[in-house]
């Protein structure tokens, strides 16, 4: 293998570069929460957490944690000037009402047409964890996905059709993996970036959906 995969922090940093000034953004549990640590100080980005926070910042320094300021992943956060916290119901009204510009979510699978599965693998012993994912998938104006390109067993997470229970249909706009960035469009999955040293043919062989190379 002549290429290096991106780390989780590198994926988070890459997503942060694509979040525009003035955006209202929900960061899902797991890898997406790392994005808060990489947003540039010259951008005003209003981060939303489904447990009822708006305009929170990066994680606090050690010893400065406030037990009443946590995100949906139960991680400590800081609040920016003008930030607010509020009832869970109000938070979901924001999510369902189309008030969020971007939701950044994790995924078990993403289908070629933008269908998303991220709450349950369908396995009988798996613990379902839908949370607010369905609300975010259909309520946000854009949905970004952060994920490893393949599973720990080497199986593609980007597939022709979902085999896991769906979270949302035709809702994904962009996918950030440890190997590439893909735009999901009406004309197919377009690879707009890939890690150095990785050929398009290698990337396609690790993907269960047909890709279109736009990096040349």
C-alpha positions as CSV (number, residue, x, y, z in Angstrom):
1,X,0.0,0.0,0.0
2,X,1.6,3.2,-1.2
3,X,-0.8,5.6,0.5
4,X,-1.7,6.6,4.0
5,X,-5.2,6.8,5.3
6,X,-6.4,10.0,7.0
7,X,-6.8,9.9,10.7
8,X,-10.0,10.8,12.4
9,X,-8.7,14.2,13.3
10,X,-7.6,14.8,9.7
11,X,-11.0,13.9,8.5
12,X,-12.5,16.4,11.0
13,X,-10.1,19.1,9.9
14,X,-11.0,18.5,6.2
15,X,-14.7,18.9,6.9
16,X,-14.1,22.0,8.9
17,X,-12.6,23.7,5.8
18,X,-15.9,23.2,3.9
19,X,-18.2,24.7,6.5
20,X,-19.0,28.3,5.4
21,X,-19.1,31.4,7.5
22,X,-22.4,32.0,9.1
23,X,-23.6,28.4,8.9
24,X,-25.7,26.7,11.5
25,X,-24.3,23.2,11.9
26,X,-25.2,20.1,13.9
27,X,-22.3,17.7,14.7
28,X,-23.4,14.2,15.2
29,X,-22.0,11.8,17.9
30,X,-18.5,10.4,17.4
31,X,-16.1,11.7,14.8
32,X,-18.2,14.7,13.8
33,X,-17.8,16.2,17.2
34,X,-14.1,16.6,16.6
35,X,-14.9,19.2,13.9
36,X,-15.5,21.8,16.6
37,X,-11.8,21.8,17.4
38,X,-10.8,22.7,13.8
39,X,-13.1,25.5,12.9
40,X,-11.0,28.6,12.0
41,X,-11.4,31.6,14.3
42,X,-12.1,33.9,11.4
43,X,-15.4,32.1,10.7
44,X,-18.7,32.6,12.6
45,X,-20.1,29.0,12.7
46,X,-23.1,28.3,15.0
47,X,-22.8,24.7,16.3
48,X,-26.0,23.0,17.3
49,X,-26.3,19.9,19.5
50,X,-29.5,18.0,19.7
51,X,-29.6,17.9,23.5
52,X,-30.2,21.7,23.4
53,X,-27.1,23.8,22.7
54,X,-26.4,26.5,20.1
55,X,-23.2,28.3,19.5
56,X,-20.8,26.1,21.5
57,X,-17.1,25.8,20.9
58,X,-14.2,23.5,21.2
59,X,-13.6,21.2,24.2
60,X,-12.4,23.0,27.4
61,X,-8.9,22.8,28.8
62,X,-8.3,20.1,31.4
63,X,-9.7,21.3,34.8
64,X,-12.0,23.8,33.1
65,X,-14.9,21.4,32.3
66,X,-18.4,22.5,33.3
67,X,-20.6,19.4,34.0
68,X,-23.7,21.3,32.7
69,X,-22.1,22.0,29.3
70,X,-22.0,18.7,27.3
71,X,-22.9,17.8,23.7
72,X,-25.1,15.0,22.6
73,X,-22.1,12.6,22.8
74,X,-21.7,13.5,26.5
75,X,-18.5,15.3,25.8
76,X,-17.6,18.6,27.6
77,X,-17.8,21.7,25.4
78,X,-17.4,25.5,25.9
79,X,-19.9,28.1,25.0
80,X,-19.2,31.0,22.7
81,X,-20.3,34.6,23.4
82,X,-24.1,34.7,22.8
83,X,-24.4,30.9,23.0
84,X,-27.6,29.4,24.4
85,X,-29.0,26.2,25.9
86,X,-32.7,25.2,25.8
87,X,-35.3,22.5,26.0
88,X,-34.8,19.3,24.0
89,X,-38.1,19.9,22.3
90,X,-37.0,23.3,21.0
91,X,-33.8,21.7,19.7
92,X,-35.7,19.1,17.7
93,X,-38.0,21.9,16.4
94,X,-34.9,23.5,14.9
95,X,-33.8,20.2,13.4
96,X,-37.2,19.3,11.9
97,X,-38.0,22.8,10.8
98,X,-35.2,23.2,8.3
99,X,-33.2,25.7,10.3
100,X,-29.9,23.9,10.1
101,X,-27.7,24.5,7.1
102,X,-25.5,21.3,7.6
103,X,-25.7,18.1,9.6
104,X,-22.5,16.1,9.9
105,X,-23.3,12.5,10.7
106,X,-21.5,9.1,10.8
107,X,-22.6,6.1,8.7
108,X,-22.7,2.4,8.6
109,X,-23.6,2.6,4.8
110,X,-24.2,5.2,2.2
111,X,-25.9,4.1,-1.1
112,X,-25.1,5.4,-4.5
113,X,-28.3,7.5,-4.6
114,X,-27.6,9.1,-1.2
115,X,-29.6,6.8,1.0
116,X,-28.1,6.7,4.5
117,X,-28.0,3.9,7.2
118,X,-26.4,4.9,10.5
119,X,-28.7,3.8,13.3
120,X,-28.8,-0.1,13.2
121,X,-27.0,-2.9,11.4
122,X,-30.0,-5.1,11.6
123,X,-28.1,-7.8,13.5
124,X,-30.2,-9.4,16.2
125,X,-27.7,-8.6,19.0
126,X,-27.1,-5.0,17.8
127,X,-28.3,-2.1,20.0
128,X,-30.2,0.4,17.9
129,X,-29.3,4.0,18.4
130,X,-31.3,6.3,16.2
131,X,-31.2,9.4,18.5
132,X,-32.0,12.4,16.3
133,X,-30.3,11.0,13.2
134,X,-33.6,10.6,11.2
135,X,-34.7,14.2,12.1
136,X,-31.3,15.6,11.0
137,X,-31.1,13.5,7.8
138,X,-34.4,15.0,6.5
139,X,-34.4,18.3,8.3
140,X,-30.9,19.8,7.5
141,X,-30.4,21.6,4.2
142,X,-27.3,19.5,3.6
143,X,-26.0,16.3,5.0
144,X,-22.3,15.5,5.2
145,X,-21.0,12.1,6.2
146,X,-17.8,11.2,8.0
147,X,-16.7,7.6,8.0
148,X,-14.0,5.0,7.3
149,X,-14.1,3.9,3.7
150,X,-14.4,0.2,4.7
151,X,-15.4,-1.7,7.8
152,X,-12.9,-3.4,10.1
153,X,-13.6,-6.5,8.0
154,X,-12.7,-4.7,4.8
155,X,-16.3,-4.5,3.5
156,X,-17.3,-1.4,1.6
157,X,-19.4,1.2,3.5
158,X,-20.2,3.0,0.3
159,X,-22.6,0.6,-1.6
160,X,-24.9,0.3,-4.6
161,X,-27.9,-0.2,-2.3
162,X,-28.4,-0.3,1.5
163,X,-28.5,-3.6,3.2
164,X,-29.0,-2.1,6.6
165,X,-32.2,-0.3,7.8
166,X,-32.4,3.2,6.4
167,X,-32.0,6.4,8.4
168,X,-33.0,8.7,5.5
169,X,-33.5,8.4,1.7
170,X,-31.6,10.4,-0.9
171,X,-30.4,12.7,1.8
172,X,-26.5,12.6,1.7
173,X,-24.8,15.4,-0.2
174,X,-21.1,14.7,0.5
175,X,-19.0,11.9,2.0
176,X,-15.6,12.3,3.8
177,X,-13.8,9.1,4.3
178,X,-10.2,8.2,5.4
179,X,-9.4,7.8,1.6
180,X,-11.4,10.5,-0.3
181,X,-14.1,13.1,-0.6
182,X,-17.2,12.2,-2.7
183,X,-20.0,14.4,-3.9
184,X,-23.3,12.5,-4.2
185,X,-25.1,14.0,-7.3
186,X,-28.0,13.2,-9.5
187,X,-25.5,11.9,-12.1
188,X,-23.5,9.7,-9.7
189,X,-20.9,9.6,-7.0
190,X,-18.1,12.0,-8.0
191,X,-14.7,11.7,-6.3
192,X,-13.4,15.2,-5.9
193,X,-10.3,14.4,-3.7
194,X,-8.4,11.3,-2.8
195,X,-5.3,10.7,-0.6
196,X,-1.9,10.9,-2.2
197,X,-0.6,7.7,-3.7
198,X,-4.1,6.1,-4.0
199,X,-5.1,5.4,-7.6
200,X,-8.7,5.7,-8.7
201,X,-8.7,2.0,-9.6
202,X,-7.6,1.1,-6.0
203,X,-10.3,3.4,-4.6
204,X,-13.0,1.8,-6.9
205,X,-12.0,-1.7,-5.8
206,X,-12.7,-0.7,-2.1
207,X,-16.1,0.8,-3.0
208,X,-19.4,-1.0,-3.6
209,X,-20.8,1.7,-5.7
210,X,-19.7,3.1,-9.1
211,X,-17.5,6.1,-8.7
212,X,-16.8,9.0,-11.2
213,X,-13.2,10.4,-11.1
214,X,-13.1,14.2,-11.3
215,X,-9.6,14.5,-9.7
216,X,-7.7,14.2,-13.0
